């Protein structure tokens, strides 16, 4: 990658729409908070923990992901975790974030829902004041749990709906189709919240259909495998539904063996409404700009492709129309003023 391309990506205004806050837990911070809370990790040191980040599939990743969650105990812990992420991406020209959080990973450990959301929300408010960064929170159900627990989570969330933008569905996809949560998401729709769902990452195109037809999603997380079904692709294009694609995550979890085989270019060619995101950057080796850089290098994306992806990130967000337009204007101004060419 040329230095000009890297510089262009670094300054390009962008949004991140598929980001699990628990997946931003860097080993150094994990050890710091564990010490503060008198929790002993099974890893000797930071490097030992980093060495454990060698996954062969989604479940291997989730096992260590949930173990990391165990050190988060207090409002300050959730604040520190979120603030570390927001501070980092502020340096990467990220203007808006829609943060997923997994309350069941914490309430199942006896941590009150309010402790989780208050820490995350306060960090977002401070980022708005200090950086001018806007944000939204996406409460995500863990799909390996039953629907009854999802309803319990909604009860906890009812007092904080003013802080929550959308409700999503994540965790182990295979064997846990979207239809498993049909009733819970019907309730979400009644509550007036947006709906997103992981579908078509490891699960088949049928899961994407279920997300569309049963959950009535407003956006699809991942969606890689929709390309296996021509009619499904046509429908997603026709309905202008965005896909939140995560290149480095796909590579780390073996969804693709090589980024040169990543379907992003095909998605763009087929006029799919695609965005670039980092998913769980502390575990997958790269925050948002690193994902842009890696996929640009692997697929030899053009400047126009990069601009399209950045524009899509705002258009696919749950920001108000005038806020989207303001951010698109920032992109235009940046592109017009950028000196280098490629």
N, C-alpha and C positions, 0 to 999 in steps of 0.2 A: 504494500500500500504506500502510495506517495505521501509525502508530508503535507501536500496541499489538500488531499482528500481527508486526511486525518484532521487537519485544521478546520476544514469545512464542516465535518461531522461534529466536532467539538463545540462549535458555536451555533449550530443549527437549532433553533427553538423547537422543542418537541414535548410531547406528553407521554406518560407511561400509564398503561391501562391494565396490565396483567403483572401484578407484583404482590407476592405474599410477604407481609412484613416479617413473619417468623423466619422466612427464607433469606432475610438480610442479616442474620445473626452471625457476625464475624467471630472467629475463634477468640480473638483478643478480648472482645467485649463479653463474650460468653464466660470466659474465665474471670473477668473483672466482676461481673454480676454474681457469679457463683460464689466467689470469695465473700462478697458483701452480704450474701444471704446464707453463708455458712453451709453451702452445698458442695459436696465432693463429687467432681466429675470422674468418670472411669478412665479418662485420658490423663497421662502424666503431665503433658504440657501442650502449648499451642500447636507445635509442630506435629505432635502425636495425633491431635484432633484433625489437623489438616490432612494427615496421611489417611485418615479414615474416610475422607471424601472421595472414595474410589468406588463408584456405583456401577452395577451392571444392569440395573433396571429401576423402575419407579419405586417399587416396594423397598429396595435396599436404601434408597434415598429417604423415603418416608420414615423408616425405622430410626435413622439418626436425627432426622428433622424433629420428630416428636420427643426424642431424648433431650435435644437442645431446649425445647420449650419448658422443660421441667425447672430450669433455673429462674424462670420469670415468675415472680411472686407478688410484686408490689406495683403500685401506680408508677413509681419512679423507674422501675425496670422497663415497663412498656414504653414509657416516655423516652428513656435513653435509647432503646432499640429503634424507635421510630425517628428520633432526632438524628441519630447517626446516619440513617438512610437518607433523610431529607437534606441534610448538610452535604452529603456526598453528591447527590444528583443535582443539587443547586449549582455545583461546580461544572456540571455537564450540560448546562443550558436547558434543563428540564423545567418547564413552566407550570405544568399541571400533572398531578398524580392521582390515580384511583387505586387505593390501597386495600388489598384483600387481607382479612384477618380471620383466624380460625378460633372462635370463642370456645368451642367444645374441647379443644386441646388443653384449655385452661380450666374451664368449669368442671371438667371431669376430674381434675386434680384438686378441686376444692377452692379454686381461685374465683372469687365473685366476678360475674360479667362486668359489673361497673368498674372494677379495678382495671380490667383489660381495656375497655373502651375509653375510659377517662385519660389514661396515659397516652394512648395513641392520638386521641382527639386533641389534647392539649399541645402535643408536639406539632400537629398540623396547623393549629391556630398560631403558634409561635412562628412557624415557617411562613405563614401568610403575612404576618407583621414584619418579620425580619427580611424575608427574601421576596415577598410579593407572590409567592407560589400558592396556587389554588390546589384544592384537593377534594376528594370524596372517599368515603369508606364503603367497602363492600364486605358485608358479613357473609362468610362462606360456611355452608354445611359440610360436614365430613361424610362423604357418601358411603364409607364402610360401616357407619353407624346406622341405626334404624330411623324410620321417619318420626317415630314418637319423640326421639331426642331432638330432632329438628324443630318440632313444635315447641318443645321446652325452651329451646334457644330463642325462638321468636317471642315467647312470653318474657324472657329476660330483656330482649331488645325493645320491647314495646315502649319503654320509658325513654328510649334514646333514638327514636325514629327520625328526629330532626337532625341527628348527626350521621345517619346512614343513608347512602345514596342508592345502594342496590344490594341484592342478596344473590350469592353464587353457590356453586357446587364444585367441590374439589376432592382431593385425596385419591385413593385407589380406584381407577376407572373401571377396569375389566371386572365383570361380575356384578357391577352396581350401576345399572342403567338409569338414566334420568327418570324413567317412569316410576321408579321406586319412591320418588319424592313428589309425585303428582299433586297430592293433597296439600302438602306443605307449601308448594309454590303457588297453588291456587290462593292460599291465604296471603302469601306475599303480594300477589297481584291485588287482592282486596285492600291491602295496606297502602297501596299506591307507590310501592318501591319498584325500581327497575330490576330486571332479572338477567343474570348471566349464568353460564355453566361451562365447565370443562367438558368437551365432547370431541371425539375423533382424534385424541392424542394417541393413546394405546387402544382405545375402544373403536369398534367398527363404525362405518357410515350410519348404521341403524341407530346408533346412539345420538348422532347429530339430528336425525329425523325426529327422534323422541324429544330432544331439547327444543326443537322448533314447534312440533305439533302438540306436545303435552305440557312442557314447561312454559311455552310461549316466550322464549328468550328474546332479549333486546340486543344481545351480542353473544358471540360464540368464542369461548376461550380455547385456543389451539386450533382445532378444526382441520389439521393436516390431512386426515384420511377422507375428507369430503371429496378429494380429487379422484377417489376410486369409483365415484358414482356421478356420471355425466349429468343426470337429471337433478341431482342434489346441488351440484355446482351451479347449474342454470337457475335453480330456485334461489340460492343464496345471493347470486348476482341480481336477480330480478327483485328480490326483497331488500336489497342494499344492506344486508347484515354484515357487520364488521367481524373479522377474525383477529384475535390477539395472538399473533405468532411469536414464538420464543426460540430463536435459533440455537443459542448456546445450550439451553435446556434440552432441546431436541437432540443435540449431539451428545451431551453428557449422559442422558438417559437412554441412549441407543435407539431413539426414534428414527434417527438417520445415522449411518455409519461414517459419513463424511459430509461436511457442510457443502461440498460441491454437488452433492446429491439432494440438497434441501429443496423442497418444492416452492419456495418463495417466488422464484422467477416465473414459474408456471402459473402461480396464483395471480401475479401481476398481469401476465399475458392474457389470462382468462377473465380479467376485469374484476377479480374478487377484491373486496374492500379490506385490504390487509394492513396490519400495523405491526411494528417491531417492539418487543418488550423483553424484560430480563427474567421474569418468573421468580426464581430463587437465587439471586446473584451471588450470595456468599458461598453457596454450595456448588454453583455451576460455573464459576470462574469469570464472571463479567457482569458489570452493571450495564445500563442502557447503551452508552456510547460504544462499549466493547462489543455489544451485539450488532450494532450498526457497522462497526469496523470489520468484524469477522465475516458477516454475510456479504458486505460489499466486496471484500477481497475474494471470497470463495466463488461468488457468482458474477464478479465483474460488473456490478451494478453501475448504472449511469448516474450522472448528477440529477437528471430528471427523476430517476427512480427514488433517489434519496429524498428529494423534495416532496415527491408524492407520498412517501411513507410518513414523513413528518407532518404533512398536511392531513393525511388520514388519521394520524394519532389524535388530532384535535377534533376532526369531524366525527370520529367514532366515540368521542368522550360523551359524558353526560352533563357537560357544561351547557349553559344557556346559549342560545343562538348568538347573541351579541358578544358573549365571551369567546365563543369559537371564532367569530369574525375578527375580534381584536388580536387573537393569537395567530390567525392566518396572515394578518397584516404584518405581524412581527417577522414571519417567515419571508414574506415578500421583501420587506425592507432589508433583511439580512442578506438575502440572495443578491439583491441589487447592489449592495455595498461591498460584497465580498470581492477581494481583489484577484485571488488566484483563479485558475481555470483548469479543468480536466475533462 
